[in-house]
Amino acid sequence: MKWHQTDPYAVYKALNTDSEEGLSKEEAARRLHIHGPNRLMEEKSTPWPILFMEQFKDFMVMILLVATFVSGLLGEYIDALVIMGIVLVNALLGFFQERKAERSLHALKELSAPEVTVLRNGKWQSIPSADAVPGDIVQLENGDRISADIRLIETMRLAIEESSLTGESVAAEKYEGLLHDEKAPLADQHNMAFAGTLVTRGRGRGIVVGTGMKTEMGKIAHLLQTTETVMTPLQRRLAQLGKVLIIGAILLTILVVVLGILQGQPTYEMFLAGVSLAVAAIPEGLPAIVTVALALGVQRMIRYKAIVRRLPAVETLGCASIICSDKTGTLTKNDMTVTEVWTWSEHVALDGVGLTGSFTNNGVPTKGSRDIQDVLYYGLICNNAELKRTTEEDRKSNITTVQQYTLSGEPTESALVLAAARGGWFYEDVSRSVTRIDELPFDSTRKRMTVVMKQKDGKKFVVTKGAPDVLISRCTTIQVNGHVKPLTKEMKQKWERSVSQFASQALRTIAVAVRPLPEGNHEAADVESNMTLIGLEAMMDPPRPDVKDAIHECREAGIKTVMITGDHVETARAVAKSLNMLPDHGKVMTGQQLDQLSTEDFKREVGKTYVFARVTPEHKLKIVKSMQSNGHVVAMTGDGVNDAPALKAADIGVAMGKTGTDVAKEAAALVLADDHFSTIKAAIEEGRNIYDNIRKFIRYMLASNVGEILVMLFALLLGLPLPLVAIQILWINLVTDGLPAMALGVDRAESDVMKRAPRHPNEGIFARGLGTKVITRGLLIGLATLAAFVITLYGSGGLPDLTKAQTVAFTTLVVAQLIHVFDCRSEYSVFHRNPFGNRTLVFAVLLSFIMMLAVIYVPFLQPIFYTTALSLNEWFLIIGLAAIPTVALSWSGLRRKQ
């Protein structure tokens, strides 16, 4: 049933509840058996041993295990142990990631209240919230956590904080009146209270209409259970790459072995060389490099106040093409603030935050006229919020510089109190001269609050604050420069224009009026009549100061920012315009409009829309999935329970660390510790750099591996002896694929990283010329190595020295790869970046070079690696040939860039 459209009598009847007695104990037990406990259901979790074993099902992992076995057969126990370590680390990372992934449901359960007050057998009693059933009559008080969905039947100044569910930054005013809009969004269902929300003011009574998974919170839990975590673009690319590389390496290795045997090479020797080539060609270091690159990115992100919960998340941000951002608490501060004060004589703005803000009139600092001060003063005393300075010294100090204070109360009233403090008014100070003797409280019908104040001399006066249209109808005079004047028709029109202008800027306005109170008893209607209208205070949840620049930088990087909020459409539109995220051609769409579109129509419209307002959790999920189906990589930011399903479904979910709910944090892959939207920009830059570094590693590794295979293949095709023996191939694999490759993972971003458009999610790992660079560098490295081998073997004119030639080939191959690693630092050429910019890489190359010298010149290592000492002339040959692949191709690349 549409409970918000159903009157209380019909609700009692539909749920078969006695309005005076409530449910009987027996009936409640029967319903509990039918509907189940009032708690969120969870799917059965996979036992941890099975979950751990599932981490070894990956194709790449299986190949690595085979490589471990082969390395063991060859006696390369160090290689075998290293590969096993890599496999185990990756399995552990995947295991812990999956163990954490579903904790969002536990966090949802913690939002439930432990107890609820219900009417049973005619008596009010507290019961565990899990025992509440449909039809229970419940009582709500200030501070209560609501445990079920409730149709309200009686309210008294009831306000409920629903931001985690609806995105509204202001507590929702509740009343029991009937609603007629069948499709009214949750934020507009003023006669309903929802599980997981919090009563912030007043009290109420209602009938439970939904428990457990049948609540709005239960719907979110169901979405979380049924929404699959998206595989990241990097994971997809690497999975494909691993298969291609392994198949290619095996085919080439078989070709080399078969050719060698056909040419009369010893079968055992060729088998050994072939297996060594396979071990060298299979990039077993790739998972380790990816893990290291991501882990280092995580460490850097911590410095930016971002906590990464899933390693691939950082890289995924690097290819994000759309950021879907919640408004409240993400783009804005989630802190209602008075931004302007209007009177008949002056209009001033409030700049700054906290108590450090100042007043300006057209940008000129001012303390404000008497009328401005009166608006602030009366807004303070007609108020129930509290602002306390923390120490006696603070009370005596200049209040405009006080930083430490505590502010408590309803958000709108708190904003008025803080604005008054900026003007020099604290209630603890003014209470020495005036005392409140009566109050007519605010409610959603009256739309105003009135207090009766008594001065020290015994005189009384009345202050009323409320909706501008309500107060002007109760006023007959206005205050201009401290003087009372009649409220004329022209003045009413001026008032209406000002209110309308504030409304167009999505500012919420509160009017303030006063009147002296003659002696004697007065009825409420008399007290709130013939008043003097002083002015307006306009407020909003202001944008975060760093967001505008961050959105601009994201736009320069080709990333579109879209606002998705449960707030009112005009508020969302105004905030979007103030942040320059809504272009002239950009569309604004509401949840109701979204529901009227077909799936195909919405997929077309979503690309033109920059603001989605008045949306539900289901809408947010639909928006994210539609964008993904259009080929976008979507980053979703949010802080509320209502954001959790979309956070989980997005390519990367980003939760706010300070204001975010536990549910949002558990569903997200990245948590911003400082809640700054600008941190997302820094994360995107880091993500792009991580992907670049992984590409650098792949470029380096594959070009090196291609060179190793081709030198063997060419030698066999030419009928030459083997240029490398098995132990040398494995040593090259250890020396050149180890430290230098790892050092590429810590390389800093290139200067243009945030000037590029985001890469397409379907872009192959070899896109943008990477495949060409791998083939050309690998080919030249192989040819240079073969040339060094042939020249040394046959160039001396004497008897061929195979050991000497193999040593020269071995050294040329290593040196060529160590030079090539510097070329891999840039997309353009080795000359594009300072070669000493990555000190870790320089150190790694030096260490690898020293290790290579050791196997050439240390006597006891020479027979193990089949090497011999080299002369100075041989070194000139080696360095000259080894430099050709990098220098020649980098020079041509530099010229093309210029």
N, C-alpha and C positions, 0 to 999 in steps of 0.2 A: 504494500500500500504506500501511497504518497502521504506519509504521516503529517508533513507540514501543511497539506491541504485538507486535513481531517480535523473537525472540531472535537474538543475534549470529550463530549458525550459519546460521539461515534467511536472514539479511541477506547473508552471504557467498555463499550459494547463489543467492539471487534476483538478485544483481548479478554472479554469476560471477567472484568475486574470490578469489585465492589468499591465505589468511590469513598465510602465511609470506613470500611473494614480492611480494605486491601485484600491480599490473597491469604487463604488459610495455609497452615503449615503443611497439610496433606497435599493441597493443590500445588503449592510451591515445589514440593518434592517430586510430584508427578511431572511438572513442567521441566524440572532440572533433568529428569531422566530422559525426557523427549528431546530437549534442546541441547543438553550437555552443559558442562561448566562454562561459565563466562570467562573464557580465556582463549588466547590465540593458539591455533593448532600448529604443530610443527611436523615436517616430513621426517621420516626415520633417517637418521644419519648413518653414513657408511662407517663400519668399524675401522678404526685407525690402521690396523695391519693391512687390511684390504686396500684402503686408500693409499697407503705407502707403496704397496706392490704395483698399483695401477700406474705409478709414475714411471715404471720401466717399460710400458707398452709402446712408447714413442719409437718410430722407425729409426730416427737418428741415434737414439739411445741403444737400440738393438745392434746397429752397425758398430757403434763404439765398443760394445761388449765383444763383438767379433774381433775388432781391432785389438782389444786387450788380449784375447786368446792368441791371436797371431803373434803379437809382440812377445808374449810369453814363450811361444814355440821358438822364436828367434833368439831367445835369451836376453831380450831387451826388457828386463824386469822393471827398470826405472820408468820406461815409457808405459808399461802395463799398469804400474801403480798410479802414475799421473792420470792416465785415462780413467781408471777406476775411481780416483778421487773426484774427477770432474763429473762423472756419472752420479756419484753419491751426493755431491753438493747440489746438483740440479734436482735430483729426486727429493731431497730434503726441502729445498726452496718451494717446489711445487706442492709438496705435502702440507707445509705450514700455511701456504697461501690458501689452499682449499679448506683447511681447517678453520681459517678465520672468515671465509667468505660468507657463511650463513649466520654469523653472530648477530646480524641485524634483527633477526626474529626474536632473539633473546632480549635485545634492547627494546623492541616493541612491547614485549611482555612486561618490562619494568615500568612502562608508562601507566600500567593499570593501578588503580587505587587498591590498597590492601583491604579496606572495608567500605561498606556503603550503608546508609541509614534508610530502612524500608519500613513500610506499614504492613504488618502481618497480624492477622486476628485482631485488628483494631488497635494495636499497640505499635509505637515506633521502637525499632530495635536495630542495633548494628550487627551486620552479618558479613562474612567474608565476601568480597566482591565476586569471587568465583561462583557463589551460590545465588547471585541475582538472576532472575528469569524474566522473560517477556510478561508484561502485565503487572510487575511490581510497581508500587507507588513509592517514589524515592524523594528524599529531602536533600536540598543542596544548600550549602553554607559557604561563606567567604573562605577561600583557601582549600576547598575540596578539589581533589582530582576526580574527574568524572570517569566512571568505570563502564558505562554502557551508553548506547544511543537512547536518548530520552525525548519524548514529546512533552514540552513544558505546558503545564496547566495553570500555574500560578507563579507570578514573579514580583519581586520587590527590589527595584534598582539593581536587577541582576545583570552582571557583565561577565563575560567568559573570554579568556585569552585563548584564541584558536590559531595563532600564527603558524604553529608547527603543522597544522592540518590544512589551513586555507591560504596562508601567506599574508593575511591581514596583519599590519603592524600595530593596529589599535584594537583593544579589547572590544568584542562585539556586544552591543546592547541587546538584551533579550526581553521579549514579551510574549505573552501567550496567544495573541491574536492570530486569526486564520490567515494563511497566505493562499493566493489564488494562482500564482504562476507555477505551472506543473514542472517546468524545467529550471526553477530557481536554483542557482549554484549553492553549494554548502555555505559560503560566506554570507548569502542573503537569506538563509533559512533562520530567521530570528526567533522562531518558536521551537527550535530544536537545540539540544545540547548533545555533544558527541563524545564518545569514549576517548580518553587520552588528553582532553583539554582541561583547563584549570579555571575555577571560579575566582575572579579577582575582586568582585564587589557584590554586595547584596545577598539575597537568598531567593530560593525558588523551590518549586515542587513539580514533579512530572511523572510520567508513566514510562517504564522501560519498554521500548519497542524493538530493540535489537541487542543481542548479546554475542560475545565471542566473535566468530568469523563472519557473522551477519551484521556487524557494525561497520561504519566507514573505515575504522582502523583495521578491521578484519579484511576488508577489501584490499587495503594496501598490503597487508601480510600475504594475501593470496597472490597479488601481483609480484611480490618479492620472491615467492616460492616458484612461480611459473615463468619468471623472466630469466632467460639464460644470460650468463656473462659472456660478452662478446670476445671472440678471439682477436687479439691485437694484430694490426697490419704486419708488424715485425715478426710475430709468431708465424703468421701465414707465409710470409716471404722466406723465412729461414727454413721452415718445414719443406717448402718446395725446393729451395736451394740445396738442402742436404741430400735430397733424393737424386737431384740432377748430378751433383758433384760425385756422389758415390757411384752411380751407374757409369758416369763418364770415366771416372778413375779406374774402375774395374775393367771396362772395355779396353782402355788404352794400355793398361798393365798386361792384360791377356795378349794384346797385339804385340807388345814388346817381347814377352816371353816366347810366343810362337815364332816370331821373326828370328830371335836369337837361336832357338833350337834348330830351325830350318837352315840357319847359316853355320851350323856345326858347333855352336857354343855348348859347353857342358850343361846338361839338363838341370843338375842340382844347382849349379851356379846361377843359371837363368831363373830358376824357381825362386832362389833366395833374393836375387835382384828384383824380380817381379813383385814378390811380397813386400820387399822394402819400399819399392815405389808406391805400392798400394797404401801402405801405412803412411808414407810421406804425403801422398796425394789427398787422402781423406782428411779433411780439416777437423781433426779431433779437438783442436784448440778453440774452434768456433764457439761452442757453448760456454767455455770458460771465459773467452774474451767478451762475449755478450753479457754474461753475468757480471764480470768485473766492470765493464763500461756502465752498466745499469747501476751497480752498487756504488760506483764513484759518483754517478749522477745523483743518486739518493743522498750521499753525503754532502754534495754541493747544495742540493735543495734544502737541506736542514738549515744551512746558513741563510737561505731566503725565507725561513719560517714556514717551510712546506714539508709535511711528513708523508712519505710515500708508503702506502700499505701493500702495493703490489709492484714488483720490480718493472714489468713491461709498461706500466702506466706512464712513466716519465717519457719514454720514447714515443708512445702513442700521442702524447700532447704535441710532439714535434710535427705531426702531419695533420693536426686538427684543422679543419676548414671552417667549422662553426663552433662558437661557444654559446650554449644556451644557458642563460644566467637567470636565476631567481632574482627578484627585485629586493624584497625585504631582507635586510641583514647581509646582502651580498653586494648589490650596487648601492644600496643605501645603508645608513647606520643602524636601522631598527631602533631609533631613538627620536621620538617626536620632539621637535624643536621649534620654538617661535622664531620666525625669520623676519617678520615685518609687524610694525605697530602703526595703526592708522587712527587719526583723530580728525575732527573737523578743521583743525588748524595746521596740522603737520603730519607727514608720513615718513617714518624712519625705518631703516633696515637694521638687522642685528647680524653682525659678522662674528666669526670665531666660534669657539666651542666652550662648553662648561661655563665657569665663572669668568673666563678670560675674554669673553666676547665684548664687543663695543657697538655703540649705536652710530649709524652714519645717515646723513641726509644728502642724497645725491653724491655719495662717496666721501662727504666731508664729515669727520668725526664730530659727534654732538652728544650732549647728555639728555637732549630732548626737552621739549617745552613742558609747561605744567600739565597740559592735557595728556601728554605722553606719560608723564610720571604718575598721573592719576589712574590711567588705564592699567599700568603695571601694579600700582598699589592696590586697587580694588580687585584686580585679578588674583592677587595674593591672599587677601583676607576672605574672599568668597571661594574657598578652596580647602580640600582635606588632605592634600599631599604635604609631605614634610621634607625640608632641606635642613640638615644639621651640619654645622661646622664641628670639626672633631675635637678641638681643644680650646681652652680659655684664651690662649694667645691668638688663635685663629679668629675668635669672636671680636677681639680688639683690633685686629689688623684691617687693612684696606680690603674690603670684600671683593673688589674687582680682581685682586691678585690671588685670592684663596684658591688652592687647587684641590685640597682634600676635603671632601664632604660626602655625606650619604643622602641619597634622594630616594624617597619611597612614596608610592601612591599610584593612582591611575595615570597612564601615560600623558593624556591631555592636560590633566591638572598639574602633573610634574613639570610639563613644559612651561606652563604659566608661572609656576613658582620659580623656576630657574631663570626665566626672563625677568621677573621682578628682582631677583638677586643681582642680575647684571645692572639694573638701575639703582641698586643700593637698598633694596627692601628685603628684610628678613622678618619672618613672622615673630620670631622670638624677640625682635626689637620692637615691632609695632604693637605687640600684645601688651606692652607696658602702658599704652595709652588707650587702647580699645579692647573690648571683650565681647565675644560672641555670646548672645543670650538665646538665640533661636535659629533654627534652620529648616528650610523647606527643601528637601533633597531633590536632586535631579532624577528624572525618570524619562523613559523613551516617549511617553505621551506628552508630558509638559515641555520637554526639551529645554529645560532651564533649571538653575539652582539659585536659591535665595538664602541669604543670611541676614539676621538682624543683629546689629552691633551697638554697643553702648560705650560712649566716651566717658572719660574721667569726670567731666562736669555733669554727667547724668543724661545728656542728650543722646537720642537714638537715631540711627540711620539704617537704611536698607541697601544692600548691594545684590544685584542679580547679574548672573552671567548665563549665556546660552546661545541658541541659534539666532543669527541676525534677523531673520524674518519674523521670529517670535517676539524678540525684544522690541523692535521698532513699533510693533502694534500696541505695545504697552507704555510707550513714551510719548510725552507731549512737548518736551523741551530737549535742547541739546546744549553741550558745553563747548564754547569757543574761546580759547585763550583764557580759560578760568571763569568766563562769564556765561550765565545761563541765557539762552535765546530760544524763541519759539521754533518748533519743528514744522517747517513749511513744506509745501508740496515739492518745491525745487530741491530742498534739502533731502527729502525722501528719495527723489530720483538720483541725487548724487550718491546717497548711501547704497542704493540698489546697483548703480554702476560699479562702485568700488567692490561690493561683495561679488558681483558677477566677474569682475576682472580677476579677483583672487581665485575664484572657482575655476576659471579658465587655465590658471597656473597650477591647478590641483592642490591649492592651499586650503586647509580646513580653517574656517573662521569662527572665532568666539567673540560675541559682543558683550560689552560691560555697560551697565546702567546703574544709577543710584537715585535715592530720594531721601530727604529728611523724614523722620517718622514722628508725627505729633503724639502727644501724650494720650493714653487710653488704650483700650483693647481694639485690635484690628483683625479682620478676617483676612485669609490668605489672598483673596482676590483684590482686596483693598491695598494690601502691602505691595503687591506687584503691579500697581497702576500709577498713572501720572508721574512716570519716572523721567530722569534726565539721561539721555544717551551720551555716553562719554566717547566710545570708540571701539575699535576692533583689534584683536590680536590674531594674526594669520600664522599658521604653523604647518609643518610637513615633516616627514621623515627624510632628512636631507641626503643627497648623494654623498658617497665617500669622496674626499678631496682628490684622491689619486686615481679614481676610476676613469675620469674623462681622458687623461693622457694615455692610460693603459689601453683603452678602447681604440684611440687613434693609432697607437703603435701596432696593435693587432690588425687594424684595417690596412696599414702599410705592408704588413706581412701577409696580406691576402686572406685574413680571417674575419668572418662576419660574426658580429655579436648580436644575439637575439635575446630579448627579455621575455621570460615566461613567469607570470605571477597570478596569484589568486585575487589580487587587489582590483579596485575599480579601474575601468578602462581609461578615464580621463586622468587619474593619478598616474597610471603607467605611462600614458602618452606624454605627460608633462615631464616626468623623470627622464624618459628616453630622449626627449628634445633637449633637455638641459645637459645631457651627456653627449649630445651630437651623435647618437647612435640610430636616430630615426631620420633617414634622408627624405627629401621632398616626395620621392616616388614610393617610399616605403609604406607598407600597409599595417594596420592595427586590426587584430581579430580577437573576438571574444570566444569563450567556450561554447556558447549557444550557436554562434555562427559556424564554428568548427563542426558541430554536430549535424548541421544541415548540409554539409558537403559530402559528396561521395569520396571514396578512397582515392580515386584517380584525380578528381577535382582538387582535393586537398593537397595531393602530392605536387600539383602544379602551383597552387597558391602559396605553399609553405616557403618557396624560394623567394617570394616577393614580400613576405611578412617579416617584420622586425620586432613586433610587440604582440604577445598573446596575453590577454587579460581575462580575469574571472574564469580560470581554468581549474579543473579537478586533477587529482593524481592520474586518472585514466587518460585525460587530455594530454598531460605532460609526456606520458609514455608514448602516446600516439604520435605526438610531434617529433619526439626523438627518433622513433622508428621510421617515420616518413622521410625525415632528413637523411637517415642512413640508407634508405631504399633509393634515394636520389644520388647516391654515391658519395655522400659526405662522411667525413670522420668527425663525430660529434663529441664535444666535451660539454658535460652538463654540470652546472654548479648549483648548490642549494644548501639549506640548513635545516629544513623541516622534515617531519615525518612524511608529509605529502610529496616531498621531492625524492624519497628513497627509491621507489620503483624505477623512475627515470634515471637516477644516478647509477643504478645497477645495470640498466639496459644500455646506457651510453657507452661509447668506445672508451671514455674515461670519465668517471664520476669524481667531482671535486666538492668536498664538504667543507663547511666553515668550522674551524676548531673551537672558537670562543662561543659563538651563538648557536652552533649546530647541535642538533639532538644526537644522542647516541645511535639512533636508528640511521640517520643520514651518514654519520661517520663510518658505521660498519658496512653500509652499502657502497660507499665510495672507495676509489682507489687512491685518491690523493686528498689529504686533509690540510687546510691552510691554518697554521697555528695563529696567524695574526688577522685572519679574516679579510685580508686585503686582496681585492681583485687584481691589483698590479702584480701580485705574486704569481698569478696564472701566466702573465706575460713572460716573467722570468722563467717559469717552468717550461713554457713553449720553446723559448730560446735554448734552454738546457736540453730539451727533448730533441730538437733539431740537431744539436751538436752531437748528442749520443748516437743518433742514426748516422750522421756523417762519419763519426769515428768507427762505427761498425762497418760502414762501406769502405773506409780506409783499410781496415783490417782485412776485409774480404779481398779487396783489390791487391793488397800486398801478398797475402797468402796464396791466392790463386795464380797470380803472375809468377810467383816463385815456384809453385808446384808445376805449372805449365812448363816453365823453363827446365825443371828437373826431368820431366817426362820426355820433353822434346829432344833434349841432348842425348838421351839414351836411344830414342826412336831414330833420330837422324844418323847416329853412329851405326846402328844396326842396318839401316837402309843402305848406307855407304859401304858396308862390309868392314867396318872398323872394329877394333877391340872395344870392350866396354869402357867408357870414360870414367865411370864411377863404380866402386864396389858397394856391396850392401851396407857395410858399416858406415861408409862415408855418407850415403843417402840418409841413413837414420840420424847421423850426427848433424847433418845440415838441417834436418827436420827439427832437431832439438835446439840448435843454436839460433837459427834464423826465424823459426816459428815461435820461439819462446819469448824472451825479454823484449826485443824490439816490437814484436806484434802487440804484446801487452801494453807497452808504452804508448802506442797509438790510441789506446783507450782513454788516456788522460789528456789528450790534446785539447787545447782551447778552441773555441768556436772561431770560424773565419769572420771577417768584419761585415760581410754581407748576409749573414745567416738570417737576420730578421727583415731583409729586403726582398727575399724570394717569396714566391707564391708557395702555399703548402703543396707538398707532393700528393699526387693522386693515390688513394688507398690501394688501387690495383697496380700501381707502378711496380715493375719488376726490380729486383735488387740490382740488375745490370743496366738499368735505365740511365739516361743522361751520359752515355758514352763509356760507362764502366766496363761493359763487356769488351768493347774495342780496346780499351787501355789494358785490360788483362791479357788479351790475345797478343797485341803488339809488343808489350813489355816482355811477356813470357817468351814470345818467339825470338826477340832480340837477345834476351838473357840466354836462351838455349843456344842460339847461333854463336854468340860471343864465347860461351863456354866451350862449344865444339871447336871454334877457331883456335882458342888457346890450347886445347888438347892436341889438335892436328899439328899446329906450329911447333909445339914442344916435342911431339912424338917423331916428326919427320923433318923438322927444320934445321936440326943441328948438323946434318950431313953424316953423322956417325951412326952407330947402331941405335935403334929405337930403345928408349928407356921408358917402359910402360909405367913403372911406379912414379917416375918424375912427371910424366904426362898426366897421369891420374891426379897427382898432387896439385899440379897447376890447374887442371879442370875443376877440381874440388874447391881450390882457393878462389878461382875466378867466379865460380857460381856463388859462393858465400859473399864475396866482396860486392858483386853486382846486386845481390839482394839487399845488403846493408846500405848501399847507395840508394837503391830504389825505394827504401822505406821513407826517405826524406821527400821523395817525389809524391808519395801517397798522402802527405799532409795537406795537399791543396787539390782542389778540383781542376786547377789550371796548369800549374807547372811547379817544378822544384824552386824556380826563381821567384815565385809569387810570395813566399813567406820566408821569414828569417829562419834559417836552418837550426839556429840555436834557441829558438823560441820555446821548444819543448825540451827542457833540460833532462827530464826523465828518459826521453828517447835517446839523447846524446850519450847519456851514461850507459843505457842498455846496449847501444851499438858498440861503444868502446869495450864493454865487458864481453860481448859476443866476439869481437875481433880478437881480444886477448885469448879467449877460449880456443879460437881457431888457430892462433899462433902456437898454443900449447901442443896441439896434436901434430903440428908440423915440426916443431923444434925440440920438444921434450923427448929424449932418446927412448925411454921405455914405452911411450905412447905410439911411436912411429910404427913398430911392427903390428900393433893392434889395429891401427887405422890405415895401414898400407900407405904411409906417407914418407917423404924425405925432405930434408932441408932445401930451401930455395935460395937462388942467388939474387943479387940486386937487379940484374937485367930481366930475370924472370918476373920480378915484382913490377918492373916498368910495364912489361907485357900484360900482366894481370890487371893492373889498375887502369891502363889505357883501354883494354877491351871491356872491362867491367863497367866503366863509366859511360860507354857509348849508349846503351839502352835508355838510360835516364836522361843524360844531357841532350842527346839528339832529339828525342821525342818531347822533352820538356821545353826545349827552345822553340820547336814548332808550335807547341801549345801556347806558349807565351805570346808568340807573334799573332796567333789567331785571336787571342783575347784582346790584344791591343788594336 
